[in-house]
Amino acid sequence: YDPGRLFGVTTLDVVRARTFVAEALGRSPYDIDVPVVGGHSGETIVPLLSGFPSLSKEQVEQLTYRIQFGGDEVVKAKSGAGSATLSMAHAGNEWATAVLRALSGEKGVTVCTYVESSVEPSCTFFSSSVELGKNGVEKIHCVPKLNAYEEKLMAKCLEGLQGNIKKGVAFGCK
């Protein structure tokens, strides 16, 4: 396979992060950027909220949990009869639009996505900010400097992510 063209779509995590942070700040989700790194399941989702110093420690902790487990919130609200269908459709549209913009030659199309990378040496796949181009991945950006809370989140993330990667690789090899 071509690792530059294999993506795990984590846009739903970014959409949730932007939405919840914007709500907390009284702003539009389209006016802010919340990087989300790591993986796409529970504690492997690491929203980088240190770029929003006006958020209190309590807000950051609450938002982090909500971003990590927002899907559970929706399933519970629907009494187990569904998931975040509209949110997934919106995130899918954002992802597809970004890919189409990059394929058409637009420069600087950057998304958070799960790709094979060396950004985190202990994991062969990792979600981070990635610049897309006509041929897929053009540049994988390093994770920005983390604060102490984000470092703790990252340690938890890496524990779970390694197991997720093993499962995914085993499934892909079937």
C-alpha positions in Angstrom: 0.0 0.0 0.0 1.0 3.6 -0.4 1.3 5.1 3.1 0.8 8.6 1.6 -2.7 7.6 0.5 -3.9 5.7 3.5 -5.8 7.8 6.0 -7.7 7.2 9.2 -10.4 9.8 9.3 -10.5 11.6 12.7 -12.4 14.6 11.5 -15.3 13.8 13.8 -13.0 14.3 16.8 -11.9 17.7 15.5 -15.5 18.8 14.8 -16.5 17.9 18.3 -13.5 19.7 19.7 -14.2 22.9 17.7 -17.9 22.7 18.6 -17.4 22.2 22.4 -14.6 24.7 22.7 -16.4 27.3 20.7 -19.5 26.8 22.9 -17.4 27.3 26.0 -15.8 30.5 24.6 -19.0 31.9 23.1 -17.5 31.8 19.6 -18.2 30.2 16.2 -16.6 26.8 15.7 -15.5 28.0 12.3 -13.3 30.7 13.9 -11.1 28.4 15.9 -8.7 25.5 15.3 -8.4 22.8 17.9 -5.7 20.2 17.0 -6.6 16.7 18.0 -3.8 14.1 18.0 -3.3 10.5 18.9 -6.0 8.0 17.9 -9.8 7.8 17.5 -11.0 5.9 20.5 -11.7 7.2 24.0 -8.5 8.0 25.8 -6.4 7.8 22.6 -8.1 11.1 21.5 -5.9 14.0 22.7 -7.4 17.4 22.1 -4.7 20.1 22.5 -6.6 22.8 24.4 -3.5 24.6 25.8 -3.9 27.1 22.9 -7.0 28.4 24.8 -5.6 30.0 28.0 -9.0 31.6 28.9 -10.3 28.1 29.6 -10.1 27.1 33.3 -8.4 23.8 34.4 -11.9 22.5 35.2 -13.2 23.5 31.7 -10.2 21.8 30.0 -10.8 18.6 31.9 -14.6 18.6 31.2 -14.0 19.4 27.5 -11.4 16.8 27.1 -13.6 14.1 28.5 -16.5 15.3 26.4 -14.4 15.3 23.2 -13.0 11.8 24.0 -16.3 10.3 24.8 -18.8 12.4 22.8 -19.9 9.4 20.8 -21.0 7.7 24.0 -23.0 10.8 24.9 -25.0 10.6 21.7 -25.6 6.8 21.9 -26.9 7.3 25.5 -29.1 10.2 24.4 -30.6 7.9 21.6 -31.1 5.1 24.2 -28.7 2.9 22.2 -30.7 3.2 19.0 -28.1 5.0 17.0 -25.0 7.1 16.9 -24.0 10.6 15.8 -25.2 10.2 12.2 -25.5 13.9 11.3 -22.2 14.8 13.0 -20.5 11.9 11.1 -22.0 13.2 7.8 -20.8 16.7 8.6 -17.3 15.4 9.4 -17.3 13.3 6.3 -18.2 16.3 4.2 -15.4 18.3 5.8 -12.9 15.5 5.1 -14.0 14.9 1.5 -13.9 18.7 0.8 -10.4 18.9 2.1 -9.2 16.0 0.0 -10.9 17.4 -3.1 -9.3 20.8 -2.5 -5.9 19.2 -2.2 -6.4 17.0 -5.3 -7.3 20.0 -7.3 -4.0 21.6 -6.5 -4.8 23.9 -3.6 -1.8 24.4 -1.4 -1.8 24.5 2.4 -4.8 22.1 2.9 -4.1 20.9 6.4 -6.2 18.4 8.4 -5.8 16.2 11.5 -5.7 12.7 10.2 -4.5 9.2 11.3 -1.5 8.2 9.1 1.6 6.0 9.2 4.2 8.3 10.6 7.2 8.7 12.9 5.8 11.6 14.8 5.4 9.4 17.8 8.3 6.9 17.8 6.5 4.3 19.8 3.5 4.2 17.4 3.7 3.4 13.7 0.4 5.2 13.1 -0.6 8.4 14.7 -3.1 11.2 14.2 -1.6 14.7 13.8 -1.8 17.7 11.6 -1.1 16.7 8.0 -0.7 18.8 4.9 -2.5 17.2 1.9 -1.6 17.5 -1.8 -2.3 16.0 -5.2 -0.4 12.8 -4.2 -1.9 12.5 -0.7 0.3 13.2 2.4 2.7 16.1 1.6 3.9 16.8 5.1 3.3 15.4 8.5 3.6 18.1 11.2 5.1 17.4 14.6 2.9 17.6 17.7 3.3 21.0 19.2 4.7 21.5 22.7 2.4 19.9 25.2 1.6 21.3 28.7 1.7 19.0 31.7 -2.0 18.0 31.4 -1.6 17.2 27.7 1.6 15.1 28.5 -0.5 13.0 30.9 -3.2 12.6 28.3 -0.5 11.6 25.7 0.9 8.9 28.0 -2.6 7.3 28.4 -3.1 7.7 24.7 0.1 5.8 23.7 -0.8 2.9 26.0 -4.1 2.3 24.3 -3.0 3.3 20.8 -0.4 0.6 20.5 -3.0 -2.1 21.1 -5.4 -0.4 18.6 -2.6 -0.4 16.0 -1.9 -4.1 16.5 -5.6 -4.9 16.1 -5.8 -2.8 13.0 -2.7 -4.3 11.4 -3.9 -7.8 12.1 -7.3 -7.0 10.6 -5.7 -5.4 7.5 -3.5 -8.5 7.0 -6.5 -10.9 6.8 
